[in-house]
Amino acid sequence: MIKRESFVDDILKEMREIINQMVPREAKITDIEFEGPELVIYVKNPEAIMQDGDLIKNLAKVLKKRISVRPDPDVLLPPERAEGLIKEIVPSEAEITNISFDPSVGEVIIEAKKPGLVIGKNGETLRKITQKVHWAPRVVRTPPLQSQTIYSIRQILQTESKDRRKFLRNVGRNIYRKPELKSEWIRITGLGGFREVGRSALLVQTNESFVLVDFGINVAALNDPKKAFPHFDAPEFRYVLNEGLLDAIIITHAHLDHSGLLPYLFRYNLFDGPIYTTPPTRDLMVLLQKDFIEIQQSNGAEPLYKPKDIKEVVKHTITLDYGEVRDISPDMRLTLHNAGHILGSAIVHLHIGNGLHNVAVTGDFKFIPTRLFEPANARFPRLETLIMESTYGGSNDYQMPREDAEKKLIEVIHQTIKRKGKVLIPAMAVGRAQEIMMVLEEYARVGGIEVPIYLDGMIWEATAIHTAYPEYLSKHLRDQIFHEGYNPFLNEIFKPVANSKERQDIIDSEEPAIIIASSGMLVGGPSVEYFKQLAPDSRNSIIFVSYQAEGTLGRQVQRGLKEIPTIGEGGRTEVIRVNIEVHTIDGFSGHADRRELMSYVAKVRPRPERVITVHGEPQKCLDLASSLHKRFSISTRAPNNLDAIRLK
């Protein structure tokens, strides 16, 4: 350990000499340190560096590191004084709605309805703020819906700033440690999500580093930890955790089958390193993890982890935007690319060794444009191995075209309303719910729907997070929000359900309505309560718009069971009599169907040498792997969990 510390100190000493030559003396450098994947230069006079717009870019080129310049903590004004001065400097017409501080990075986040006025002409107002308060200003547009999740995350980062800075410095020193061995081989081990859907976890290993991609839980199998959890019993994984050798965890997206078990690692002190993901994924996974343990508690089960463990996830998360390249270990470099699945979902690209091998892990992805997102990225600088999902990889897994799916959805809704029934759409709170909202909003705007659309469960809060990250939405939505001044998420036809009383009032009402409720598979959440009470009435309809996993209530309903036993209050067995009209509309899935999967491999550039199919039922993974091999004459595999594959 001392040898490694000495190595990092020697690197920093060399870099300091170069930085001192290139940075103006007036900047008054006080410290240079690795913090996470960045080299941070602390200065007493940040504006001296800001005057040269190319200085940081030139430094990054010379040092071959991502550079951040931050004000020295000693020169920062106390937050109360800084906030007062900012309000004096920024014109009131900007309509500042919130000012918060992140001491761990020396940033002040200024939310305003008119961010352009906070920035000022050619950044003049920002420069004034920097000169007066010394905090580095970051300006964001005020989200039209306030998110409690985003607020609580900012509070955590602010109150835990000292611990977070210490954590980031430890991470930085680990990334730039002296390599013990030259990278000569790479292998992957499937810890979950191989020939199955749920509990995704992939261990990437070199002779220098260990990195985990995703760490999910199969919520449909919670009564059997052997099926619900990733394989803690895999010898290499057990060794990595016991020895504290895991360099990083990368999360592709927020759904629980990819991120749901992260807090568990912190509860049992199994990991203390960095988690890399996009900003929206961080926020959404915190929302979903909180909801998960609340549902467990409401069902009388002992939660797998506690709120304080989710707080640790926040403290340990380092966010990256699409396209940002970062070192995450001595021999691995990470870039996240748009996956088109849900807000912030990412394809993970790992550049391993000095050009030794390049791997892309798709996570869940979509390869056609949707109302919410652009199609998944298919271009990489280099690519030898592609690890891709196979949820709809079977030879007959062709989804209905979007236009037909929307037409079918509206048709079922009109038929149900005509007979005075209610439409229940169980939807994942993140992704499918917002996609359906955008379809219904457009029809409502032209007078096609006149009944209320109720949003229950986490859907309203998840939608608020969507409004905070418009830059991650489709070009069409961005144009509506920024150029046309209209935000479709705010249409008055959408009505959030605040509590169980309001929920019961909706169920008891004789008026027709549309209800979008989580969860999408009828596993916990208000959708289950709606279903139980609406199922006996043949006037009502239920529309499944997303994948229904084996073992879920949703899959049983989808199969046409007319009597379904469930556990009711007090542990009594209840039988749900299913007379409700059941529809499945596959065209809204956030997953690529068979056509898209084949098209993706055809269009991905450069063409990979090897494709590994995962995240699908066994036959679908095998079918897709076989078809890809036949069509493209490339090496393919559909491994099982616990299989270890050498890539190089």
C-alpha positions as CSV (number, residue, x, y, z in Angstrom):
1,M,0.0,0.0,0.0
2,I,2.8,2.4,0.9
3,K,4.5,1.6,-2.5
4,R,1.3,2.5,-4.3
5,E,0.8,5.7,-2.4
6,S,4.4,6.7,-3.2
7,F,3.8,5.9,-6.9
8,V,0.7,8.2,-7.0
9,D,2.6,11.0,-5.2
10,D,5.4,10.8,-7.7
11,I,2.9,11.1,-10.6
12,L,1.3,14.1,-8.9
13,K,4.7,15.7,-8.4
14,E,5.5,15.4,-12.1
15,M,2.1,16.8,-13.0
16,R,2.5,19.7,-10.6
17,E,5.6,20.8,-12.4
18,I,3.8,20.8,-15.8
19,I,0.8,22.5,-14.4
20,N,2.9,25.2,-12.7
21,Q,4.5,26.0,-16.1
22,M,1.1,26.2,-17.9
23,V,-1.2,27.9,-15.4
24,P,-0.8,31.6,-14.7
25,R,0.8,32.4,-11.3
26,E,-2.1,34.7,-10.5
27,A,-4.4,31.6,-10.2
28,K,-2.5,30.7,-6.9
29,I,-2.6,26.9,-7.0
30,T,-3.0,25.4,-3.5
31,D,-3.4,21.7,-4.2
32,I,-3.4,19.1,-6.9
33,E,-5.0,15.7,-6.3
34,F,-6.8,12.8,-8.0
35,E,-10.5,12.8,-7.0
36,G,-12.3,9.9,-8.6
37,P,-11.4,9.7,-12.3
38,E,-10.4,13.4,-12.5
39,L,-7.3,15.4,-11.7
40,V,-8.5,18.3,-9.6
41,I,-6.5,21.6,-9.4
42,Y,-7.4,23.8,-6.4
43,V,-6.8,27.5,-6.8
44,K,-7.5,30.7,-4.8
45,N,-8.3,32.7,-8.0
46,P,-10.4,30.6,-10.5
47,E,-11.1,33.5,-12.7
48,A,-7.4,33.7,-13.7
49,I,-7.8,30.3,-15.4
50,M,-11.3,31.1,-16.8
51,Q,-9.8,34.0,-18.9
52,D,-8.1,31.4,-21.2
53,G,-10.8,29.3,-22.7
54,D,-8.4,26.7,-24.0
55,L,-6.1,26.3,-21.0
56,I,-8.0,23.3,-19.4
57,K,-8.3,21.6,-22.8
58,N,-4.5,22.0,-23.4
59,L,-3.7,20.7,-19.9
60,A,-5.8,17.7,-20.5
61,K,-4.1,16.9,-23.8
62,V,-0.6,17.2,-22.2
63,L,-1.4,15.3,-19.0
64,K,-3.8,12.8,-20.7
65,K,-6.2,13.2,-17.8
66,R,-9.6,14.7,-17.2
67,I,-9.0,18.1,-15.5
68,S,-11.3,20.0,-13.1
69,V,-10.4,23.4,-11.6
70,R,-12.0,24.1,-8.2
71,P,-11.8,27.0,-5.8
72,D,-9.8,26.3,-2.7
73,P,-12.2,25.6,0.2
74,D,-10.6,28.4,2.2
75,V,-11.7,31.1,-0.2
76,L,-15.4,29.9,-0.5
77,L,-17.9,32.3,1.1
78,P,-20.2,30.8,3.7
79,P,-23.3,29.5,1.8
80,E,-25.7,32.0,3.5
81,R,-23.6,35.0,2.3
82,A,-22.9,33.5,-1.1
83,E,-26.7,32.9,-1.6
84,G,-27.4,36.5,-0.8
85,L,-24.8,37.9,-3.2
86,I,-26.0,35.6,-6.0
87,K,-29.5,37.0,-5.6
88,E,-28.1,40.5,-5.8
89,I,-26.0,39.8,-8.9
90,V,-28.7,37.8,-10.9
91,P,-31.6,39.9,-12.3
92,S,-34.9,39.1,-10.6
93,E,-36.4,38.3,-14.1
94,A,-34.3,35.1,-14.1
95,E,-36.7,33.8,-11.4
96,I,-34.3,31.8,-9.3
97,T,-36.2,29.0,-7.5
98,N,-33.5,27.3,-5.6
99,I,-29.8,27.7,-4.7
100,S,-27.9,24.7,-3.2
101,F,-24.3,24.0,-2.5
102,D,-22.1,21.0,-3.0
103,P,-18.9,21.6,-0.9
104,S,-17.3,18.3,-2.1
105,V,-16.8,19.9,-5.5
106,G,-17.0,23.6,-4.6
107,E,-20.2,24.0,-6.7
108,V,-23.2,26.2,-6.3
109,I,-26.2,24.9,-8.2
110,I,-28.6,27.7,-9.3
111,E,-32.0,26.7,-10.4
112,A,-33.9,29.3,-12.4
113,K,-36.9,29.5,-14.7
114,K,-34.8,31.5,-17.2
115,P,-31.3,30.1,-16.9
116,G,-30.0,32.3,-19.7
117,L,-30.4,35.4,-17.5
118,V,-28.3,33.7,-14.8
119,I,-25.5,33.0,-17.4
120,G,-25.6,36.5,-18.9
121,K,-24.3,37.7,-22.2
122,N,-21.2,35.7,-23.1
123,G,-21.2,34.3,-19.5
124,E,-20.7,37.7,-17.9
125,T,-23.1,37.1,-15.0
126,L,-21.4,33.8,-14.2
127,R,-18.0,35.4,-14.1
128,K,-19.4,38.0,-11.6
129,I,-20.7,35.2,-9.4
130,T,-17.4,33.4,-9.5
131,Q,-15.5,36.6,-8.6
132,K,-17.8,37.5,-5.7
133,V,-18.5,34.2,-4.1
134,H,-15.7,31.9,-5.5
135,W,-18.1,28.9,-5.7
136,A,-18.2,27.4,-9.2
137,P,-21.7,28.1,-10.5
138,R,-23.7,25.4,-12.2
139,V,-26.9,26.7,-13.8
140,V,-29.9,24.4,-14.3
141,R,-33.4,25.1,-15.6
142,T,-36.1,24.8,-12.8
143,P,-37.9,21.5,-13.4
144,P,-41.6,22.1,-13.9
145,L,-42.3,19.3,-11.4
146,Q,-40.4,19.3,-8.1
147,S,-38.7,16.0,-7.2
148,Q,-38.3,15.0,-3.6
149,T,-35.7,12.4,-4.7
150,I,-33.5,15.0,-6.4
151,Y,-33.8,17.3,-3.4
152,S,-32.8,14.6,-0.9
153,I,-29.8,13.5,-3.0
154,R,-28.5,17.1,-3.1
155,Q,-29.0,17.3,0.7
156,I,-27.0,14.1,1.2
157,L,-24.1,15.3,-1.1
158,Q,-24.1,18.7,0.8
159,T,-24.1,17.3,4.3
160,E,-21.7,14.5,3.6
161,S,-19.2,16.7,1.6
162,K,-16.2,16.0,3.8
163,D,-16.6,12.2,3.7
164,R,-17.3,12.4,-0.1
165,R,-14.2,14.3,-0.8
166,K,-12.1,11.8,1.2
167,F,-13.9,9.0,-0.7
168,L,-13.2,10.6,-4.1
169,R,-9.5,11.0,-3.2
170,N,-9.2,7.3,-2.2
171,V,-10.9,6.4,-5.5
172,G,-8.5,8.6,-7.5
173,R,-5.5,7.0,-5.8
174,N,-6.8,3.5,-6.5
175,I,-7.4,4.3,-10.2
176,Y,-3.9,5.7,-10.7
177,R,-2.1,3.2,-8.5
178,K,1.0,1.5,-9.8
179,P,-0.2,-1.6,-11.8
180,E,1.1,-4.8,-10.3
181,L,1.1,-6.6,-13.7
182,K,0.8,-5.7,-17.3
183,S,-2.8,-6.5,-18.6
184,E,-2.5,-9.7,-20.6
185,W,-5.8,-11.4,-20.3
186,I,-9.5,-10.6,-19.8
187,R,-12.4,-12.8,-18.7
188,I,-16.0,-12.3,-17.7
189,T,-18.2,-14.3,-15.3
190,G,-22.0,-14.3,-15.3
191,L,-23.2,-13.8,-11.8
192,G,-26.8,-13.3,-12.8
193,G,-29.0,-12.6,-15.9
194,F,-27.3,-15.2,-18.1
195,R,-30.1,-17.3,-19.8
196,E,-32.6,-15.6,-17.6
197,V,-34.2,-12.2,-17.0
198,G,-33.5,-10.7,-13.5
199,R,-30.6,-10.2,-11.1
200,S,-28.2,-9.0,-13.8
201,A,-24.6,-9.0,-12.7
202,L,-21.4,-9.4,-14.8
203,L,-17.9,-9.6,-13.4
204,V,-15.1,-8.3,-15.7
205,Q,-11.7,-9.3,-14.6
206,T,-8.1,-8.7,-15.8
207,N,-4.9,-9.6,-14.0
208,E,-5.0,-6.1,-12.6
209,S,-8.6,-5.1,-12.1
210,F,-12.1,-6.3,-11.1
211,V,-15.2,-4.4,-12.3
212,L,-18.9,-5.3,-11.9
213,V,-21.5,-4.3,-14.5
214,D,-24.9,-4.2,-12.8
215,F,-26.0,-5.7,-9.6
216,G,-29.7,-6.4,-9.7
217,I,-32.3,-8.5,-7.9
218,N,-35.1,-10.8,-9.3
219,V,-38.2,-9.3,-7.5
220,A,-40.3,-12.2,-8.8
221,A,-38.3,-14.7,-6.9
222,L,-37.8,-13.0,-3.5
223,N,-38.9,-16.1,-1.6
224,D,-35.9,-18.0,-3.0
225,P,-32.5,-16.2,-2.5
226,K,-30.8,-18.7,-4.8
227,K,-32.9,-17.3,-7.7
228,A,-33.3,-13.7,-6.5
229,F,-29.7,-12.8,-5.8
230,P,-26.7,-12.8,-8.0
231,H,-24.2,-15.6,-7.3
232,F,-22.4,-14.6,-4.2
233,D,-21.2,-18.2,-4.2
234,A,-19.1,-17.8,-7.4
235,P,-15.5,-18.4,-6.1
236,E,-14.0,-15.5,-7.9
237,F,-16.7,-13.1,-6.7
238,R,-16.5,-14.3,-3.1
239,Y,-12.7,-13.8,-3.3
240,V,-13.0,-10.3,-4.7
241,L,-15.5,-9.2,-2.0
242,N,-13.6,-10.8,0.9
243,E,-10.3,-9.2,-0.2
244,G,-11.8,-5.8,-1.0
245,L,-10.5,-6.0,-4.6
246,L,-13.6,-4.7,-6.5
247,D,-12.5,-1.5,-8.3
248,A,-15.9,-0.3,-9.4
249,I,-19.5,-1.1,-10.2
250,I,-21.1,0.3,-13.3
251,I,-24.9,0.5,-13.5
252,T,-26.5,0.4,-17.0
253,H,-29.9,1.7,-15.8
254,A,-32.2,2.0,-12.8
255,H,-34.6,-0.9,-13.0
256,L,-34.3,-3.2,-10.0
257,D,-33.1,-6.2,-12.0
258,H,-30.0,-4.2,-12.7
259,S,-29.5,-1.9,-9.6
260,G,-31.8,-3.3,-6.9
261,L,-29.1,-5.1,-4.7
262,L,-26.5,-2.3,-4.6
263,P,-27.5,-1.1,-1.1
264,Y,-27.2,-4.7,0.2
265,L,-23.5,-4.5,-0.5
266,F,-23.2,-1.5,1.8
267,R,-25.4,-3.0,4.5
268,Y,-22.9,-5.8,4.9
269,N,-19.7,-3.8,4.3
270,L,-19.0,-5.8,1.2
271,F,-18.0,-2.8,-1.0
272,D,-16.7,0.7,-0.4
273,G,-15.8,1.8,-3.9
274,P,-17.3,3.9,-6.7
275,I,-20.5,3.3,-8.6
276,Y,-20.5,4.8,-12.1
277,T,-23.7,5.7,-13.9
278,T,-25.6,8.7,-15.5
279,P,-27.2,11.4,-13.3
280,P,-30.8,10.3,-14.1
281,T,-30.0,6.7,-13.4
282,R,-28.6,7.7,-9.9
283,D,-31.8,9.5,-9.1
284,L,-34.2,6.9,-10.5
285,M,-32.4,3.9,-8.9
286,V,-32.6,5.7,-5.5
287,L,-36.3,6.2,-6.0
288,L,-36.8,2.5,-7.0
289,Q,-34.7,1.2,-4.2
290,K,-36.7,3.2,-1.6
291,D,-39.9,2.0,-3.0
292,F,-38.7,-1.6,-3.0
293,I,-38.0,-1.7,0.7
294,E,-41.2,0.2,1.5
295,I,-43.2,-2.5,-0.4
296,Q,-41.3,-5.2,1.5
297,Q,-42.3,-3.6,4.8
298,S,-45.9,-3.1,3.8
299,N,-46.0,-6.8,3.0
300,G,-44.7,-7.7,6.4
301,A,-41.3,-8.8,5.2
302,E,-37.9,-7.7,6.6
303,P,-36.4,-5.3,4.1
304,L,-33.1,-6.5,2.5
305,Y,-31.5,-3.1,3.3
306,K,-32.3,0.1,5.1
307,P,-32.6,3.8,4.0
308,K,-29.1,4.5,5.3
309,D,-27.7,1.9,2.9
310,I,-29.4,3.7,0.0
311,K,-27.7,6.9,1.3
312,E,-24.4,5.1,1.0
313,V,-25.2,4.3,-2.6
314,V,-25.6,8.1,-3.2
315,K,-22.4,9.0,-1.5
316,H,-20.5,6.4,-3.5
317,T,-21.9,7.2,-6.9
318,I,-19.9,9.2,-9.6
319,T,-22.1,10.4,-12.4
320,L,-21.0,10.6,-16.1
321,D,-22.9,12.0,-19.0
322,Y,-23.0,10.2,-22.3
323,G,-19.8,10.3,-24.2
324,E,-17.5,11.2,-21.3
325,V,-14.4,9.0,-21.1
326,R,-13.0,8.2,-17.7
327,D,-10.3,5.9,-16.3
328,I,-11.9,3.6,-13.6
329,S,-8.9,1.4,-12.9
330,P,-5.2,1.2,-14.0
331,D,-6.2,-0.7,-17.1
332,M,-9.9,0.1,-17.8
333,R,-11.4,3.2,-19.4
334,L,-15.2,3.7,-19.3
335,T,-17.6,5.5,-21.7
336,L,-21.4,5.5,-21.3
337,H,-23.6,5.7,-24.5
338,N,-27.3,6.2,-24.9
339,A,-29.2,2.8,-24.8
340,G,-32.7,4.2,-25.6
341,H,-34.4,2.0,-22.9
342,I,-35.3,4.3,-20.1
343,L,-34.2,7.8,-18.9
344,G,-30.4,7.7,-18.5
345,S,-30.0,4.1,-19.6
346,A,-26.5,3.4,-21.0
347,I,-24.5,1.0,-23.1
348,V,-21.2,0.4,-21.2
349,H,-18.1,0.6,-23.3
350,L,-14.9,-0.6,-21.7
351,H,-11.5,0.0,-23.3
352,I,-9.2,-2.5,-21.5
353,G,-5.4,-2.4,-21.4
354,N,-3.4,-0.3,-23.8
355,G,-5.6,-1.3,-26.8
356,L,-5.8,-4.9,-25.6
357,H,-9.6,-5.3,-26.0
358,N,-12.8,-3.4,-26.2
359,V,-16.1,-4.6,-24.7
360,A,-19.6,-3.1,-25.0
361,V,-22.4,-4.3,-22.6
362,T,-25.8,-3.1,-23.9
363,G,-27.8,-3.6,-20.8
364,D,-31.4,-3.2,-21.9
365,F,-31.7,-1.2,-25.1
366,K,-34.0,0.0,-27.8
367,F,-32.9,0.4,-31.4
368,I,-35.8,2.4,-32.9
369,P,-36.9,6.0,-31.9
370,T,-39.7,6.2,-29.4
371,R,-41.7,9.1,-28.0
372,L,-39.3,9.4,-25.2
373,F,-35.8,8.6,-26.5
374,E,-33.5,8.4,-29.5
375,P,-32.4,4.9,-30.6
376,A,-29.4,3.2,-28.9
377,N,-25.9,4.2,-30.0
378,A,-24.3,1.8,-32.4
379,R,-20.9,3.5,-33.1
380,F,-17.8,3.0,-31.0
381,P,-14.2,3.9,-31.5
382,R,-13.2,0.2,-31.1
383,L,-15.1,-3.0,-30.4
384,E,-14.1,-6.6,-30.2
385,T,-16.8,-8.2,-27.9
386,L,-20.5,-7.2,-27.7
387,I,-22.5,-8.5,-24.8
388,M,-26.2,-7.9,-25.6
389,E,-29.6,-8.5,-24.1
390,S,-31.9,-11.1,-25.6
391,T,-35.2,-10.5,-23.9
392,Y,-37.1,-10.7,-27.2
393,G,-34.4,-12.7,-29.0
394,G,-36.7,-15.6,-30.0
395,S,-37.3,-16.2,-33.7
396,N,-40.9,-15.1,-33.4
397,D,-40.4,-12.2,-31.0
398,Y,-41.5,-9.4,-33.3
399,Q,-43.3,-6.6,-31.6
400,M,-46.2,-4.7,-33.1
401,P,-45.2,-1.6,-34.9
402,R,-45.5,1.5,-32.7
403,E,-48.3,3.1,-34.8
404,D,-50.3,-0.1,-34.6
405,A,-49.7,-0.5,-30.9
406,E,-50.9,3.1,-30.2
407,K,-54.0,2.5,-32.4
408,K,-54.7,-0.8,-30.5
409,L,-54.3,1.0,-27.1
410,I,-56.7,3.8,-28.0
411,E,-59.2,1.2,-29.4
412,V,-59.3,-0.8,-26.2
413,I,-59.6,2.4,-24.1
414,H,-62.6,3.6,-26.2
415,Q,-64.3,0.2,-26.1
416,T,-63.9,0.1,-22.3
417,I,-65.0,3.6,-21.7
418,K,-68.1,3.0,-23.9
419,R,-69.2,0.2,-21.6
420,K,-68.5,2.4,-18.5
421,G,-65.5,0.4,-17.5
422,K,-62.1,1.3,-16.2
423,V,-58.8,0.7,-17.9
424,L,-55.9,-0.5,-15.8
425,I,-52.4,-0.2,-17.3
426,P,-49.8,-1.7,-15.0
427,A,-46.5,-0.1,-16.0
428,M,-43.0,0.2,-14.7
429,A,-42.9,3.6,-13.0
430,V,-39.8,4.4,-14.9
431,G,-40.0,4.3,-18.7
432,R,-43.2,2.5,-19.8
433,A,-45.4,4.8,-17.7
434,Q,-44.0,7.9,-19.3
435,E,-44.1,6.4,-22.8
436,I,-47.8,5.6,-22.3
437,M,-48.4,9.1,-20.9
438,M,-47.0,10.7,-24.0
439,V,-49.3,8.6,-26.3
440,L,-52.4,9.4,-24.2
441,E,-51.4,13.1,-23.9
442,E,-51.3,13.5,-27.7
443,Y,-54.7,11.9,-28.1
444,A,-56.2,13.9,-25.3
445,R,-54.8,17.2,-26.8
446,V,-56.8,16.6,-30.0
447,G,-60.0,15.6,-28.1
448,G,-59.6,11.8,-28.4
449,I,-59.7,11.1,-24.7
450,E,-61.9,13.0,-22.2
451,V,-61.8,10.8,-19.1
452,P,-59.2,11.4,-16.3
453,I,-55.9,9.6,-16.4
454,Y,-54.8,8.7,-12.9
455,L,-51.1,8.1,-12.0
456,D,-50.5,6.0,-9.0
457,G,-47.4,4.6,-7.2
458,M,-44.0,6.2,-8.0
459,I,-45.1,7.3,-11.4
460,W,-45.6,11.0,-10.5
461,E,-42.2,11.3,-8.8
462,A,-40.5,9.4,-11.6
463,T,-42.1,11.8,-14.1
464,A,-40.8,14.7,-12.1
465,I,-37.3,13.3,-12.5
466,H,-37.9,13.0,-16.2
467,T,-38.7,16.8,-16.3
468,A,-35.4,17.5,-14.6
469,Y,-33.3,15.9,-17.4
470,P,-34.9,17.1,-20.7
471,E,-31.4,16.8,-22.4
472,Y,-31.8,13.0,-22.1
473,L,-35.2,13.0,-23.9
474,S,-35.9,12.6,-27.6
475,K,-35.2,15.6,-29.9
476,H,-39.0,15.9,-30.5
477,L,-39.7,16.3,-26.8
478,R,-36.8,18.7,-26.3
479,D,-38.1,20.8,-29.1
480,Q,-41.6,20.9,-27.6
481,I,-40.2,21.8,-24.2
482,F,-37.5,24.4,-25.2
483,H,-38.7,25.8,-28.5
484,E,-42.5,25.5,-28.4
485,G,-42.7,26.3,-24.6
486,Y,-45.1,23.3,-24.1
487,N,-44.3,20.5,-21.7
488,P,-46.6,17.5,-22.4
489,F,-45.9,15.9,-19.0
490,L,-47.9,18.8,-17.4
491,N,-51.2,18.3,-19.3
492,E,-54.0,18.7,-16.8
493,I,-55.5,15.4,-17.8
494,F,-52.9,13.6,-15.6
495,K,-54.0,13.4,-12.0
496,P,-51.7,12.0,-9.3
497,V,-53.2,9.7,-6.7
498,A,-52.0,10.9,-3.3
499,N,-53.1,8.1,-0.9
500,S,-55.1,4.9,-0.4
501,K,-58.3,6.8,0.2
502,E,-58.1,8.5,-3.2
503,R,-57.3,5.1,-4.7
504,Q,-60.4,3.6,-3.2
505,D,-62.5,6.5,-4.4
506,I,-61.3,5.9,-8.0
507,I,-62.1,2.2,-7.7
508,D,-65.6,2.8,-6.2
509,S,-66.6,5.5,-8.6
510,E,-69.1,4.6,-11.3
511,E,-67.3,6.9,-13.8
512,P,-64.9,5.4,-16.4
513,A,-61.2,6.2,-16.0
514,I,-57.7,5.3,-17.1
515,I,-55.3,4.2,-14.4
516,I,-51.6,3.9,-14.9
517,A,-50.1,2.3,-11.8
518,S,-46.9,0.6,-10.8
519,S,-45.6,-2.1,-10.7
520,G,-45.7,-3.3,-14.3
521,M,-45.7,-7.0,-13.5
522,L,-48.3,-6.8,-10.7
523,V,-45.6,-7.5,-8.1
524,G,-46.3,-5.1,-5.3
525,G,-47.4,-1.5,-5.6
526,P,-50.9,-0.1,-6.2
527,S,-51.4,-1.9,-9.5
528,V,-52.1,-5.1,-7.5
529,E,-54.8,-3.4,-5.4
530,Y,-56.5,-2.0,-8.4
531,F,-56.3,-5.4,-10.1
532,K,-57.8,-7.3,-7.2
533,Q,-60.8,-5.0,-7.0
534,L,-61.3,-4.4,-10.8
535,A,-60.7,-8.0,-11.9
536,P,-64.2,-9.4,-11.2
537,D,-66.0,-6.8,-13.4
538,S,-66.2,-7.7,-17.1
539,R,-66.7,-4.0,-18.1
540,N,-63.1,-3.3,-17.1
541,S,-59.9,-3.9,-19.1
542,I,-56.3,-4.5,-18.1
543,I,-53.6,-3.7,-20.7
544,F,-50.1,-5.1,-20.3
545,V,-47.5,-3.0,-22.1
546,S,-44.3,-4.5,-20.8
547,Y,-42.6,-7.8,-20.2
548,Q,-44.2,-10.2,-17.7
549,A,-41.6,-12.4,-16.0
550,E,-42.2,-16.0,-15.0
551,G,-43.6,-16.3,-11.5
552,T,-45.3,-12.9,-11.5
553,L,-49.1,-12.3,-11.1
554,G,-48.9,-10.4,-14.4
555,R,-47.8,-13.6,-16.2
556,Q,-50.6,-15.6,-14.7
557,V,-53.2,-13.1,-15.8
558,Q,-51.6,-12.8,-19.2
559,R,-51.9,-16.6,-19.6
560,G,-55.7,-16.4,-19.0
561,L,-56.1,-17.9,-15.6
562,K,-59.7,-17.2,-14.4
563,E,-59.1,-17.9,-10.7
564,I,-55.8,-16.8,-9.0
565,P,-55.1,-17.5,-5.3
566,T,-53.2,-14.7,-3.5
567,I,-52.3,-14.0,0.1
568,G,-54.6,-11.3,1.6
569,E,-54.7,-9.5,4.9
570,G,-53.7,-11.5,7.9
571,G,-52.0,-14.1,5.7
572,R,-55.4,-15.5,4.5
573,T,-55.6,-17.0,1.0
574,E,-57.9,-15.1,-1.3
575,V,-59.0,-16.1,-4.7
576,I,-59.2,-13.4,-7.4
577,R,-61.9,-14.0,-9.9
578,V,-60.7,-12.7,-13.3
579,N,-63.5,-11.5,-15.5
580,I,-61.7,-8.3,-16.6
581,E,-60.8,-8.1,-20.3
582,V,-57.1,-8.9,-20.7
583,H,-55.0,-7.4,-23.5
584,T,-51.2,-7.5,-24.2
585,I,-49.7,-4.8,-26.5
586,D,-46.1,-5.6,-27.1
587,G,-45.3,-2.5,-29.2
588,F,-44.5,-0.3,-26.2
589,S,-41.7,-2.4,-24.8
590,G,-38.4,-0.6,-24.0
591,H,-36.6,-3.7,-25.2
592,A,-35.4,-4.3,-28.7
593,D,-37.4,-7.0,-30.4
594,R,-35.9,-9.7,-32.7
595,R,-35.8,-7.4,-35.7
596,E,-34.0,-4.6,-33.8
597,L,-31.5,-7.1,-32.2
598,M,-30.5,-8.4,-35.6
599,S,-30.4,-4.9,-37.1
600,Y,-28.2,-3.7,-34.2
601,V,-25.5,-6.2,-34.9
602,A,-25.8,-5.5,-38.6
603,K,-25.3,-1.7,-38.0
604,V,-22.9,-1.6,-35.0
605,R,-19.5,-0.2,-36.0
606,P,-16.9,-1.5,-35.9
607,R,-18.3,-5.0,-36.4
608,P,-17.5,-7.1,-33.2
609,E,-15.5,-10.3,-33.5
610,R,-17.7,-12.0,-30.8
611,V,-21.3,-11.6,-29.6
612,I,-22.5,-12.9,-26.2
613,T,-26.2,-13.1,-25.7
614,V,-27.6,-12.6,-22.2
615,H,-30.7,-11.3,-20.3
616,G,-33.3,-13.6,-21.9
617,E,-35.0,-16.9,-21.3
618,P,-32.7,-19.8,-22.2
619,Q,-34.2,-20.6,-25.6
620,K,-34.2,-17.0,-26.7
621,C,-30.6,-16.5,-25.8
622,L,-29.6,-19.6,-27.7
623,D,-31.9,-18.8,-30.7
624,L,-30.4,-15.3,-31.1
625,A,-26.8,-16.5,-30.7
626,S,-27.4,-19.2,-33.4
627,S,-29.1,-16.7,-35.8
628,L,-26.3,-14.1,-35.4
629,H,-23.7,-16.7,-36.1
630,K,-25.4,-17.9,-39.2
631,R,-26.1,-14.4,-40.6
632,F,-22.9,-12.6,-39.8
633,S,-20.4,-15.5,-39.6
634,I,-19.1,-14.2,-36.2
635,S,-18.4,-16.1,-33.0
636,T,-21.4,-16.2,-30.7
637,R,-22.2,-17.7,-27.3
638,A,-25.2,-17.9,-24.9
639,P,-23.5,-18.8,-21.6
640,N,-25.1,-19.9,-18.4
641,N,-24.8,-18.2,-15.0
642,L,-21.4,-19.1,-13.4
643,D,-19.8,-19.6,-16.8
644,A,-16.4,-17.8,-17.1
645,I,-15.3,-16.8,-20.6
646,R,-11.9,-15.7,-21.6
647,L,-12.2,-12.8,-24.0
648,K,-8.4,-12.3,-24.6
